């Protein structure tokens, strides 16, 4: 009796297409093949009559048909279950994504509000520090201006005192110079008078000598 062929690869592919995990599909196909091999071996050992073999084969075909029908039903049920699970999983993912999106929006809004508050506080702090710095600069400028005025007044008074002393000293020098010049002028006039008198005496002596000479 020829063995009835059983395509385990095709059965495995059908089970996997129905959503059965690969390892489980291979195990079921192998188990089914072993069952069929065992049935065929038993038939070869215990059934010698062709009619009995045909009856056994018919029963086996019926068993295989029933098994295939059951596997088909299980596959359809598995497919429906997987579709339902996928739908539930998809809804859960969408719900999780929506919740995550809402959480991120809330976090971003809170972060934005926090940053705005920090920026406002920072601006207020900078404004206060600038105001204090401006007042300090104004106070320092006022003190510097006051000091400059005091220094300028002291310098002006010092210069006025030095100028007055210089003027007095200059006047004294001019007076001394005038006195010296007057003395020199007086001396020069006296020298000129003596020179003129001497010249007149010499001139008179010459004239007298000439007259005496002419008289002789």
C-alpha positions as CSV (number, residue, x, y, z in Angstrom):
1,X,0.0,0.0,0.0
2,X,1.4,3.4,-1.0
3,X,1.7,6.0,1.7
4,X,-0.6,9.0,1.5
5,X,1.5,12.1,0.9
6,X,1.1,15.0,3.4
7,X,2.5,18.5,2.6
8,X,3.7,19.8,6.0
9,X,5.2,22.9,4.4
10,X,1.9,23.9,2.9
11,X,0.1,23.2,6.1
12,X,2.6,25.3,8.0
13,X,2.2,28.2,5.6
14,X,-1.6,28.0,5.9
15,X,-1.4,28.0,9.7
16,X,1.0,31.0,9.7
17,X,-1.3,32.9,7.2
18,X,-4.1,32.3,9.7
19,X,-2.1,34.0,12.4
20,X,-0.7,31.0,14.2
21,X,2.9,31.7,15.4
22,X,5.6,30.0,13.2
23,X,6.8,27.6,15.9
24,X,3.3,26.5,16.8
25,X,2.4,26.1,13.1
26,X,5.4,23.9,12.5
27,X,4.7,21.9,15.6
28,X,1.1,21.3,14.6
29,X,2.1,20.3,11.0
30,X,4.8,17.9,12.3
31,X,2.3,16.4,14.8
32,X,-0.3,15.9,12.1
33,X,2.3,14.3,9.8
34,X,3.4,12.0,12.6
35,X,-0.2,11.0,13.3
36,X,-0.8,10.3,9.6
37,X,2.4,8.2,9.4
38,X,1.4,6.3,12.5
39,X,-2.0,5.7,11.1
40,X,-0.6,4.5,7.8
41,X,1.9,2.2,9.6
42,X,-0.8,0.7,11.7
43,X,-2.9,0.2,8.7
44,X,0.0,-1.6,6.9
45,X,0.6,-3.8,10.0
46,X,-3.0,-4.7,11.0
47,X,-5.1,-4.4,7.8
48,X,-4.5,-6.8,5.0
49,X,-7.7,-6.7,3.2
50,X,-8.1,-4.1,0.5
51,X,-11.6,-3.4,1.5
52,X,-10.6,-2.8,5.1
53,X,-7.8,-0.6,3.8
54,X,-10.2,1.4,1.7
55,X,-12.6,1.7,4.7
56,X,-9.7,2.9,6.9
57,X,-8.6,5.3,4.2
58,X,-12.1,6.6,3.9
59,X,-12.2,7.0,7.6
60,X,-8.8,8.7,7.5
61,X,-10.0,11.0,4.8
62,X,-13.0,11.8,6.9
63,X,-10.7,12.4,9.8
64,X,-8.4,14.6,7.8
65,X,-11.4,16.5,6.3
66,X,-12.7,17.0,9.8
67,X,-9.3,18.0,11.1
68,X,-8.9,20.5,8.2
69,X,-12.4,21.9,8.9
70,X,-11.5,22.3,12.5
71,X,-8.2,23.9,11.7
72,X,-10.0,26.2,9.2
73,X,-12.5,27.1,11.9
74,X,-9.7,27.7,14.4
75,X,-7.8,29.7,11.8
76,X,-10.8,31.9,11.2
77,X,-11.3,32.3,14.9
78,X,-7.7,33.1,15.3
79,X,-7.9,35.7,12.5
80,X,-10.9,37.3,14.0
81,X,-9.3,37.3,17.4
82,X,-6.1,38.8,16.0
83,X,-8.1,41.4,14.1
84,X,-10.0,42.3,17.3
85,X,-6.7,42.4,19.2
86,X,-5.2,44.6,16.6
87,X,-8.2,46.9,16.6
88,X,-8.0,47.2,20.4
89,X,-4.2,47.7,20.3
90,X,-4.7,50.4,17.6
91,X,-7.3,52.2,19.8
92,X,-5.0,51.9,22.8
93,X,-2.0,53.3,20.8
94,X,-4.2,56.2,19.6
95,X,-5.4,56.8,23.1
96,X,-1.9,56.7,24.4
97,X,-0.7,59.0,21.7
98,X,-3.5,61.5,22.3
99,X,-2.8,61.4,26.1
100,X,1.0,61.8,25.4
101,X,0.2,64.7,23.0
102,X,-2.0,66.4,25.6
103,X,0.6,65.9,28.3
104,X,3.3,67.3,26.0
105,X,1.1,70.3,25.3
106,X,0.5,70.8,29.0
107,X,4.2,70.6,29.7
108,X,5.0,73.0,26.9
109,X,2.4,75.5,28.1
110,X,3.7,75.2,31.7
111,X,7.3,75.6,30.4
112,X,6.3,78.6,28.3
113,X,4.6,80.2,31.3
114,X,7.6,79.5,33.5
115,X,10.0,81.0,31.0
116,X,7.8,84.1,30.7
117,X,7.7,84.5,34.5
118,X,11.5,84.0,34.7
119,X,12.0,86.5,31.8
120,X,9.7,89.0,33.5
121,X,11.6,88.6,36.8
122,X,14.9,88.9,35.0
123,X,13.8,92.1,33.3
124,X,12.6,93.5,36.5
125,X,15.9,92.6,38.2
126,X,17.9,94.2,35.4
127,X,15.7,97.3,35.5
128,X,16.2,97.6,39.3
129,X,20.0,97.1,39.0
130,X,20.1,99.6,36.1
131,X,18.2,102.1,38.2
132,X,20.6,101.6,41.2
133,X,23.6,101.9,38.8
134,X,22.1,105.1,37.3
135,X,21.6,106.6,40.7
136,X,25.1,105.7,41.8
137,X,26.5,107.2,38.6
138,X,24.5,110.4,39.1
139,X,25.7,110.6,42.7
140,X,29.3,110.1,41.6
141,X,28.9,112.7,38.8
142,X,27.4,115.2,41.2
143,X,30.2,114.6,43.7
144,X,32.8,114.8,40.9
145,X,31.2,118.1,39.6
146,X,31.2,119.5,43.1
147,X,34.8,118.5,43.6
148,X,35.7,120.0,40.2
149,X,33.9,123.2,41.1
150,X,35.8,123.3,44.4
151,X,39.1,122.6,42.7
152,X,38.4,125.2,40.0
153,X,37.5,127.8,42.7
154,X,40.7,126.9,44.6
155,X,42.7,127.1,41.4
156,X,41.1,130.4,40.4
157,X,41.8,131.9,43.8
158,X,45.4,130.6,43.7
159,X,45.9,132.0,40.2
160,X,44.4,135.3,41.3
161,X,46.7,135.4,44.3
162,X,49.7,134.5,42.1
163,X,48.7,137.0,39.5
164,X,48.3,139.7,42.2
165,X,51.7,138.9,43.6
166,X,53.1,138.8,40.1
167,X,51.5,142.2,39.4
168,X,52.9,143.6,42.6
169,X,56.3,142.2,41.9
170,X,56.1,143.6,38.3
171,X,55.2,147.0,39.6
172,X,58.1,146.9,42.0
173,X,60.4,145.8,39.2
174,X,59.1,148.6,37.0
175,X,59.5,151.1,39.8
176,X,63.1,150.0,40.4
177,X,63.8,150.1,36.6
178,X,62.3,153.6,36.4
179,X,64.5,154.7,39.2
180,X,67.5,153.3,37.6
181,X,66.6,154.8,34.3
182,X,66.0,158.2,35.8
183,X,69.4,158.0,37.6
184,X,71.1,157.0,34.3
185,X,69.3,159.8,32.5
186,X,70.2,162.3,35.1
187,X,73.8,161.2,35.0
188,X,73.8,161.3,31.2
189,X,72.4,164.8,31.3
190,X,75.0,165.8,33.8
191,X,77.7,164.3,31.6
192,X,76.3,166.1,28.6
193,X,76.3,169.4,30.4
194,X,79.8,168.9,31.5
195,X,80.8,167.9,28.0
196,X,79.1,170.9,26.5
197,X,80.7,173.3,29.1
198,X,84.0,171.7,28.4
199,X,83.5,172.1,24.7
200,X,82.5,175.7,25.2
201,X,85.6,176.4,27.2
202,X,87.8,174.7,24.7
203,X,86.1,176.6,21.9
204,X,86.5,179.9,23.8
205,X,90.2,179.2,24.4
206,X,90.7,178.4,20.7
207,X,88.9,181.6,19.7
208,X,91.0,183.6,22.1
209,X,94.2,182.1,21.0
210,X,93.3,182.8,17.3
211,X,92.5,186.4,18.1
212,X,95.7,186.8,20.0
213,X,97.6,185.3,17.2
214,X,95.9,187.6,14.7
215,X,96.6,190.6,16.9
216,X,100.3,190.0,16.8
